Amino acid sequence: MPISVEIRAAIGDVRFKCQRCGSCCHHRRPQEFDDLIPPERMAEFLEKSNLIYLTERDIDAISKRTGMVPEEFVDTLYQEKRGSVRVEEGGGKVILDLPVMRSRESDGSCVFFEEGRGCTIYPVRPTACRLFPFVVAERTGPGGGIILEIGYNPTCPGIGEGKEPDKKRLEKLVAGQFAERMGSVGPVVQRLRMEGKIQAQARIYRTMPGKKKLEEERAEEKIREGADDAALPRNP
């Protein structure tokens, strides 16, 4: 039996106009969250972070435009190639390790962002970038269907400026993004359920790729800086 999907634009009469400030091109990974985001904190995470989730179509388009392989601009939490769905705790815990845009270690900016120039892949920018500052919270409805609720990130400087967004356009982007993700993740989840590897009441977590890697890179940089300082000649 197919699952019903409802899209709700819960944004009221909010206004938005892009300020060309580049804040959305600097990815935030809130320190109060672990690498795995539980379902009850997902809405809060989406409000405080601004990671750019990528679909397979996004990745293919960027690769063709830039000549780069996905490993050069895509981040996932787990580096081993096990796909986007992981099952733990005897099927009671499902982890969606969805790919996100990679960030620079120095300042957390998108690898395709340049100061003074902005987005260098603008014609093929991901769907999540086309949506921002509007974000999607996914939850289960009373009848077991899926509700995709469109909200907005209040930290964006463009919120409250300009005019009201085209809600039909937002809903179309959200529908397309969800369909693409379900096309890649859905069959895997369905197969695992049929094999009895996912419990009926399993909790679904989403990963926060990049945080651990950035912290490790910054720690290594501090170690290198300390070694360089130690190697400097000392005055007698």
Wavefront OBJ file of the C-alpha trace (Angstrom):
o trace
v 0.000 0.000 0.000
v 1.533 3.361 -1.010
v 2.338 5.879 1.712
v 0.487 9.184 1.519
v 2.623 12.323 1.420
v 1.303 15.760 2.344
v 3.226 19.009 1.889
v 2.390 21.916 4.186
v 3.856 25.392 3.825
v 3.832 26.472 7.481
v 5.467 29.853 6.884
v 2.548 32.225 7.398
v 3.038 35.569 5.679
v 6.814 35.670 6.174
v 8.743 37.766 3.672
v 12.162 37.083 2.226
v 14.717 38.769 -0.003
v 18.232 37.439 -0.525
v 20.815 39.871 0.909
v 23.751 38.365 -1.035
v 25.577 38.092 2.292
v 26.842 34.534 1.857
v 25.759 33.448 5.348
v 23.900 30.449 3.908
v 27.142 29.438 2.155
v 28.874 29.082 5.536
v 27.672 25.808 7.001
v 26.789 25.658 10.690
v 27.183 22.442 12.671
v 25.773 23.269 16.144
v 28.019 22.006 18.930
v 25.083 20.999 21.144
v 24.205 18.178 18.733
v 25.980 14.849 18.458
v 26.794 13.196 15.134
v 23.418 11.417 15.197
v 20.302 13.599 15.374
v 17.308 11.877 17.064
v 13.861 12.363 15.502
v 12.574 14.510 18.375
v 15.378 17.065 17.826
v 15.300 17.148 14.038
v 13.173 20.299 13.765
v 15.470 22.105 16.224
v 18.530 20.932 14.293
v 17.148 22.211 10.993
v 16.480 25.595 12.595
v 19.988 25.956 14.041
v 22.024 24.411 11.236
v 22.143 25.067 7.521
v 23.756 21.992 5.996
v 23.079 21.484 2.315
v 21.668 18.009 1.705
v 22.372 16.670 -1.770
v 20.325 14.432 -4.035
v 21.900 12.113 -6.602
v 20.782 14.534 -9.301
v 22.531 17.400 -7.487
v 25.742 15.381 -7.260
v 25.657 14.339 -10.918
v 24.994 17.897 -12.112
v 27.837 19.347 -10.033
v 30.246 16.634 -11.180
v 29.445 17.313 -14.832
v 29.762 21.077 -14.366
v 33.055 21.018 -12.459
v 34.734 17.798 -13.562
v 35.138 16.865 -9.894
v 34.402 13.428 -8.469
v 31.801 13.316 -5.643
v 34.457 12.540 -3.012
v 35.870 16.033 -3.583
v 32.720 17.909 -2.576
v 30.412 15.447 -0.767
v 30.494 14.659 2.960
v 28.953 11.699 4.794
v 29.460 10.676 8.414
v 30.520 7.132 7.608
v 33.338 6.868 5.104
v 32.976 3.174 4.301
v 30.713 2.532 1.338
v 27.591 1.086 2.985
v 25.020 3.316 1.395
v 22.806 5.937 3.010
v 20.897 3.550 5.310
v 22.392 1.840 8.360
v 20.556 -0.373 10.846
v 21.694 -0.835 14.456
v 20.388 -2.142 17.786
v 18.717 -5.169 16.250
v 16.633 -3.118 13.871
v 15.415 -0.606 16.443
v 17.622 2.188 15.151
v 17.753 3.338 11.530
v 20.409 5.874 10.525
v 20.063 7.938 7.364
v 23.541 9.093 6.399
v 22.432 11.503 3.705
v 25.158 13.269 1.697
v 25.784 16.959 2.351
v 27.935 19.589 0.688
v 31.495 19.629 1.977
v 32.740 22.615 3.988
v 36.164 24.208 4.127
v 38.080 23.421 7.294
v 39.190 27.043 7.721
v 35.826 28.790 8.064
v 33.063 26.259 7.375
v 32.248 27.802 4.005
v 30.983 25.762 1.074
v 33.800 24.481 -1.135
v 32.160 26.271 -4.069
v 31.847 29.666 -2.360
v 34.302 32.475 -3.095
v 34.408 35.837 -1.332
v 33.473 38.632 -3.714
v 32.163 36.174 -6.270
v 29.665 34.076 -4.369
v 28.510 30.685 -5.620
v 30.720 29.355 -8.411
v 28.212 26.654 -9.421
v 25.082 28.821 -9.294
v 23.444 27.407 -12.481
v 23.571 23.877 -11.002
v 23.244 24.769 -7.313
v 21.526 22.037 -5.254
v 17.793 21.995 -4.592
v 18.475 22.729 -0.904
v 20.232 25.953 -1.946
v 17.311 26.933 -4.158
v 14.998 26.396 -1.179
v 17.024 28.191 1.504
v 16.152 29.828 3.903
v 13.121 27.567 3.687
v 13.664 24.120 5.186
v 11.645 20.929 5.423
v 10.757 19.019 8.591
v 9.544 15.483 7.964
v 7.164 13.791 10.385
v 4.583 11.028 10.523
v 0.921 11.989 10.317
v -1.961 10.514 12.377
v -2.748 7.940 9.688
v 0.846 6.847 9.236
v 1.462 9.013 6.189
v 4.339 11.442 5.771
v 3.966 15.175 6.338
v 6.580 17.461 4.793
v 6.268 20.754 6.626
v 7.990 23.746 5.066
v 9.371 26.157 7.633
v 12.176 28.702 7.503
v 15.519 29.323 9.133
v 15.075 32.480 11.256
v 18.822 33.195 11.344
v 18.855 34.224 7.668
v 19.308 38.048 7.391
v 16.867 38.118 4.467
v 13.888 36.971 6.536
v 11.421 39.837 6.988
v 12.625 41.647 3.873
v 11.197 41.790 0.357
v 7.982 39.989 -0.487
v 6.211 36.752 0.323
v 7.684 33.716 -1.468
v 5.870 31.703 -4.121
v 4.506 28.843 -2.005
v 3.622 26.755 -5.062
v 7.237 26.947 -6.229
v 8.477 25.920 -2.777
v 6.077 22.980 -2.673
v 7.219 21.858 -6.135
v 10.886 21.968 -5.099
v 10.137 20.047 -1.896
v 8.122 17.410 -3.768
v 10.934 16.891 -6.269
v 13.602 16.703 -3.576
v 11.584 14.182 -1.546
v 10.848 12.033 -4.613
v 14.555 11.883 -5.487
v 15.555 10.919 -1.956
v 12.856 8.279 -1.721
v 14.017 6.914 -5.056
v 17.440 6.169 -3.562
v 16.672 5.517 0.129
v 13.119 4.160 -0.080
v 13.876 0.853 -1.846
v 16.673 0.083 0.624
v 14.429 0.702 3.649
v 11.621 -1.330 2.088
v 13.942 -4.273 1.404
v 15.313 -4.209 4.947
v 11.776 -4.136 6.364
v 10.761 -7.108 4.224
v 13.848 -8.985 5.420
v 12.830 -8.297 9.025
v 15.925 -6.206 9.698
v 13.995 -3.064 10.677
v 11.495 -3.101 13.534
v 8.033 -1.624 13.023
v 8.652 1.036 15.708
v 12.266 1.758 14.784
v 13.584 5.239 15.558
v 15.020 7.073 12.561
v 18.115 9.216 13.077
v 19.867 11.542 10.662
v 23.602 12.166 10.681
v 25.496 15.454 10.896
v 28.383 14.821 8.479
v 31.531 16.883 8.683
v 31.556 17.909 12.349
v 33.876 15.132 13.519
v 36.115 15.561 10.494
v 36.406 19.328 10.952
v 37.185 18.915 14.655
v 39.892 16.353 13.857
v 41.412 18.590 11.178
v 41.467 21.580 13.537
v 43.065 19.477 16.285
v 45.740 18.304 13.836
v 46.345 21.907 12.773
v 46.886 22.951 16.403
v 49.355 20.086 16.850
v 51.244 21.205 13.740
v 51.286 24.802 14.968
v 52.622 23.633 18.322
v 55.348 21.619 16.607
v 56.303 24.620 14.476
v 56.514 26.836 17.559
v 58.691 24.269 19.319
v 61.054 24.194 16.347
v 61.639 27.954 16.409
v 65.047 29.046 17.734
v 65.004 30.381 21.283
v 66.860 33.470 22.389
v 69.630 32.656 24.853
l 1 2 3 4 5 6 7 8 9 10 11 12 13 14 15 16 17 18 19 20 21 22 23 24 25 26 27 28 29 30 31 32 33 34 35 36 37 38 39 40 41 42 43 44 45 46 47 48 49 50 51 52 53 54 55 56 57 58 59 60 61 62 63 64 65 66 67 68 69 70 71 72 73 74 75 76 77 78 79 80 81 82 83 84 85 86 87 88 89 90 91 92 93 94 95 96 97 98 99 100 101 102 103 104 105 106 107 108 109 110 111 112 113 114 115 116 117 118 119 120 121 122 123 124 125 126 127 128 129 130 131 132 133 134 135 136 137 138 139 140 141 142 143 144 145 146 147 148 149 150 151 152 153 154 155 156 157 158 159 160 161 162 163 164 165 166 167 168 169 170 171 172 173 174 175 176 177 178 179 180 181 182 183 184 185 186 187 188 189 190 191 192 193 194 195 196 197 198 199 200 201 202 203 204 205 206 207 208 209 210 211 212 213 214 215 216 217 218 219 220 221 222 223 224 225 226 227 228 229 230 231 232 233 234 235 236
